């Protein structure tokens, strides 16, 4: 059964398939519900559409971590550090380094 909130995100993706925001929002929704496989799929599409989308990379790492794949989570979080935002945001860098160290 699809919730109204999920349906809104699915519709956003259908209406704007080339926008990473819809995929990111849907992926975050799945992540919040511990639906890791679905989250990975949506978030991978978000970063495919915008390789500099740091928040999507972080969430994708969270999805891989939740799915139990520490190697992929580490790789994705390291990739988040390579984004323009990841290179200049010290708090993001500290957060990601902490996540990586806890794997």
Secondary structure, 3 states (H helix, E strand, C coil): CCCHHHHHHHHHHHHCCCCHHHHHHHHHHHHHCCCHHHHHHHHHHHHHHCCCCHHHHHHHHHHHHHCCCHHHHHHHHHHHHCCHHHHHCHHHHHHHHHHHHCC
